[in-house]
Amino acid sequence: MTEYTIIIEDAGSNFAAYAPDVPGCVAAGETAEETLQLMEEALALHIEMLRDMGEPIPEPHVRAAVVQIAS
């Protein structure tokens, strides 16, 4: 199983997500949880499409971290 980092952004009226290692693979939903689920499905379908087309599967390289800054 391969793990990809995804970024979920609050877009105001909904949430949007993308995977930096998989260009063009995006999802949007009403909640962060829904967006996460839709992004998992989108990534699975995107990878399947790449395999079917004989294209290389992107290797995950991106990592994310949360830092705290004193206010």
C-alpha positions as CSV (number, residue, x, y, z in Angstrom):
1,M,0.0,0.0,0.0
2,T,1.3,3.4,-0.9
3,E,0.6,6.5,1.1
4,Y,0.2,10.0,-0.4
5,T,0.1,13.2,1.4
6,I,-3.0,15.3,0.7
7,I,-3.7,18.9,1.5
8,I,-7.3,19.8,2.5
9,E,-8.1,23.5,2.3
10,D,-11.2,25.3,3.7
11,A,-12.5,27.1,0.6
12,G,-15.2,29.1,2.5
13,S,-18.3,27.4,1.1
14,N,-16.7,23.9,0.9
15,F,-13.4,22.1,1.2
16,A,-11.0,21.2,-1.5
17,A,-8.1,18.7,-1.6
18,Y,-5.2,17.8,-3.8
19,A,-2.2,15.5,-3.7
20,P,1.1,17.4,-4.5
21,D,2.7,14.1,-5.7
22,V,-0.2,13.4,-8.1
23,P,-0.8,16.4,-10.3
24,G,-4.3,16.8,-11.6
25,C,-5.9,14.7,-8.9
26,V,-8.3,16.8,-6.8
27,A,-11.6,16.5,-4.9
28,A,-14.1,18.8,-3.2
29,G,-16.8,18.3,-0.6
30,E,-19.0,20.0,1.9
31,T,-17.0,18.8,4.9
32,A,-13.3,18.0,5.5
33,E,-14.3,14.4,6.2
34,E,-16.3,14.1,3.0
35,T,-13.4,15.7,1.1
36,L,-11.0,13.2,2.6
37,Q,-13.1,10.3,1.5
38,L,-13.6,11.7,-2.0
39,M,-9.9,12.3,-2.3
40,E,-9.1,8.7,-1.4
41,E,-11.5,7.6,-4.1
42,A,-10.1,10.1,-6.6
43,L,-6.5,8.9,-6.0
44,A,-7.5,5.2,-6.4
45,L,-9.2,6.0,-9.7
46,H,-6.4,8.2,-10.9
47,I,-3.7,5.5,-10.1
48,E,-5.9,2.9,-11.8
49,M,-6.2,5.1,-14.9
50,L,-2.4,5.7,-15.0
51,R,-1.8,1.9,-14.8
52,D,-4.4,1.2,-17.6
53,M,-2.6,3.8,-19.8
54,G,0.8,2.3,-19.1
55,E,1.9,5.6,-17.5
56,P,4.3,5.7,-14.5
57,I,2.8,5.8,-11.0
58,P,4.1,8.8,-9.1
59,E,6.2,8.0,-6.1
60,P,5.3,9.8,-2.9
61,H,7.9,12.4,-1.9
62,V,5.9,15.1,-0.2
63,R,5.5,15.2,3.6
64,A,3.5,17.6,5.7
65,A,4.0,18.8,9.2
66,V,2.2,21.2,11.5
67,V,4.3,23.8,13.4
68,Q,3.2,26.0,16.2
69,I,4.2,29.6,16.4
70,A,3.8,31.6,19.6
71,S,1.4,34.4,19.2
